């Protein structure tokens, strides 16, 4: 197994793959692609294979780095001043203009992070050299392994804990066989096929299934006969994915309370902003039907719920017959999230992927398919086409327009979590390696990994905020609740039954 010297000299791993590890010592070994259905060094689950297949991604190579540690200078200090400054520099053969490449890092704790070629320049990445020796390069920040055992990770959904760092080189066709050219147009094409708009029945028998029947004329008759309950999902998700964690007993009770008038809205979260979502909703509901609504929404779904309730005229929403009485905001970025800043977008994908691996009750493979789709779009110059994600930018035009004087008199409730990353994988990923105290992006602000806790309910410019404290459930960090798994926790279920 080749030794890593800690210098700038590349270590040849064979098959045209080399690794520089300035400031890092250890050893490295390369293996070919893992066969579908086998676990490999990362101890993969079937959900990982399914996600790769959905996204038309294949494994090319895996590089395992064992015993990695920061090299020390004679005075005892690490090279480059700190372990956090050290980097892994991977070079792989460039496969030409028809094939894209990304790297998935799986560290010793099971944390997952995505890495794009360093030659990324706003379009499909170019190789670092031309001709037969062309290379594609990746620079990956080095995170020292934690001291002591990291555990087995036997219940993880994508990969389990491993004894070494793994750099998994993934490849995909630049022209997708289903959706066409990877780039700015991919988000809309992918969502039209994989995340189509739709209004569906949402019942105790089908709420965790993708097969819930669409609303028909008889359903609109029923929904308009009294107060109805609408479920609205968030980014990368679907109705059956976002709310799968809700206990069946809670869904049965809500179904009874609303006389069976419960439905859900599936919508685009990448290519369309929340106002576009509301225009579709209004345009596809029977014009003569007046609906009296309560809404349970997660994450970005709360922003479109607010457009419907507060600001339809400002966003040029056609006249509609919806009257919104109550909205329960669960992890909603009402002040935005810094992870929607283009500079942090990949960090958001890392956090969500790792959280899915650790604690997620929804459909894993289809959610990771969405994340891989966004990674490919970013890698090929399509970041500006992700209007649905940009709507969560704290300084963006959408939130500036939304967070002003509100119309209507809807009553708001909120669930917000402060997640303390005690899990080793999330601690490695989220906290600054140098001091292991502060979140690298949110600094000292409490957050659920994706959304600031206070940003769900605090003052934001809208006259509907702040939400009064008796109508806010604040989940402390000790309960281990993250942005992706809120609905499976008992306190959240009980809050819904109290408020609705």
Steps between C-alpha positions, in 0.01 A plus 500: 500500500666829392609732779395865511799726557326823602671690218409629155636199313208300354461140610417272206207269579477339157257533207600864458386598851731693731467663841682793659456548872696809607502501877344154534665163569357151469458244224268466201368221283286498187233250410272471200128566497280320750252263340133583546365314801836462672597699807860589418737677740233761580251229605241637260127438523263425215367856521835634378490277193141600434582871528793466258283311253224762515753779442684311221818512704761222500796425722837521325758458777528508879809626681534394864724710726602327821667641809463858378641762735647846474877509460685674784791736465800470734345754736187291529278717282323346204602596148308802362427601858203272572342177394201694371721661234632171361355367177469184295568563131368221277570474128315258274504453122273741319240297309420757237216746442221242512566383858480699823675406822443575868653362820307380803706507820395251768700559815570274794181602680261454206478871413446555126606800294496579127793649310511657154802526268733789580484604133133590540455833323128553465455235231588137451836453670806499280795265552819637648700382197423423137567188302552143614622605846205728582405496867207608711597630844319516832616686812337366816548659845650258750303426816707310760331183622352527850682328784372163615248263342232641270241221539351257255231721347288194439174689453616752243311538175781552243839397640613375837802610700832406341854475633652731242421797282353404163513715187243358262538621141158512333424553132187592306409579139500871418198431282260322731310215331166625639538873553740623232806719543617545858498871578256785561206320339539181700310616810177563313527186287581283802217640709248461219584128492593417860323769706190600300248745638192340647230513764437165665293334768696463822347233714616271783514215248718678242678804648839322505458369145569664164181338369247731663218562251474847340206719592191452288174698476345306787802586719453872438136463601609339825783747571271799461242361745693623807847592629769301315860417593777544241852354530780683314851348474841667475811494282614174330190331636147382431188479714555133573868560572471806723225369726571126504631528855167614643356220716206323342288575806552872454398482136188303593403756762552794262303321233213456746512861620478635145233256391732341244572839337880454493715540189857582394673716240798362306692777326833599346758616754803551274398673176201702631484748785219485760288756314516282187382207716201700623408605145486133403290418807251778433488425129424133554232529767137531385434872476156479656613301802569697816727313739554578867849374578734415781853420382783286638819590313863401519805708410464694172136386481424763763606778263248402235236461774571858606470629143154345485397638841677838515614638168309369197454843340866598548612187314235542225305192607160485324186538711429179687250346735741381771466636854789399725416484870803338660853412386737277697856592394736207561864594438395775258776747392284808552818707534675287240805281545862583429531158339299640206788739432670372183830476689344257748264301278719188492537518879120480522505187285772349721301563817177362362670192352672420828181559700315267261768239560464531877132563576234512228164330481411596143592350161880510506589418140263747336619780732867431422407491129380860540824599672712337228297684238578833668870407526510435125317825424749701709795320338378605154428865550133474593505654848300803385222273375422378852239767572331286764818483710587866441164597655646401841796741475469745793598797282316383189221686322235241581531524880534879483161513329339237722614646833300823488152598613272197479138472393241275661477382858635146496622366834854364500667227706862384485727205573871582509799290607846574632703196403819443695727282285599241756508231231858460380412513131310827528756645740774434245293648219340800668738630763825682444772238530730742676286560807201261467279768655329706232313409186719616211210669318247601766769592755331531840140498374294198608382300198357165391794441258322690219282778646577738790273420793386859560452552129192278510300721737683829573450849355572516127313807371162334447221618727424130570826471693625441760280202576397525869694262724191302614461392136866398457653160575875542546677164499825504701820357365506213747206339317711448186241630252628606158335675208428174316340296780277738697167330441591169656556655843223475757509865606435612142213254457344619825535865395307430179218339697494797738492767230279344232 
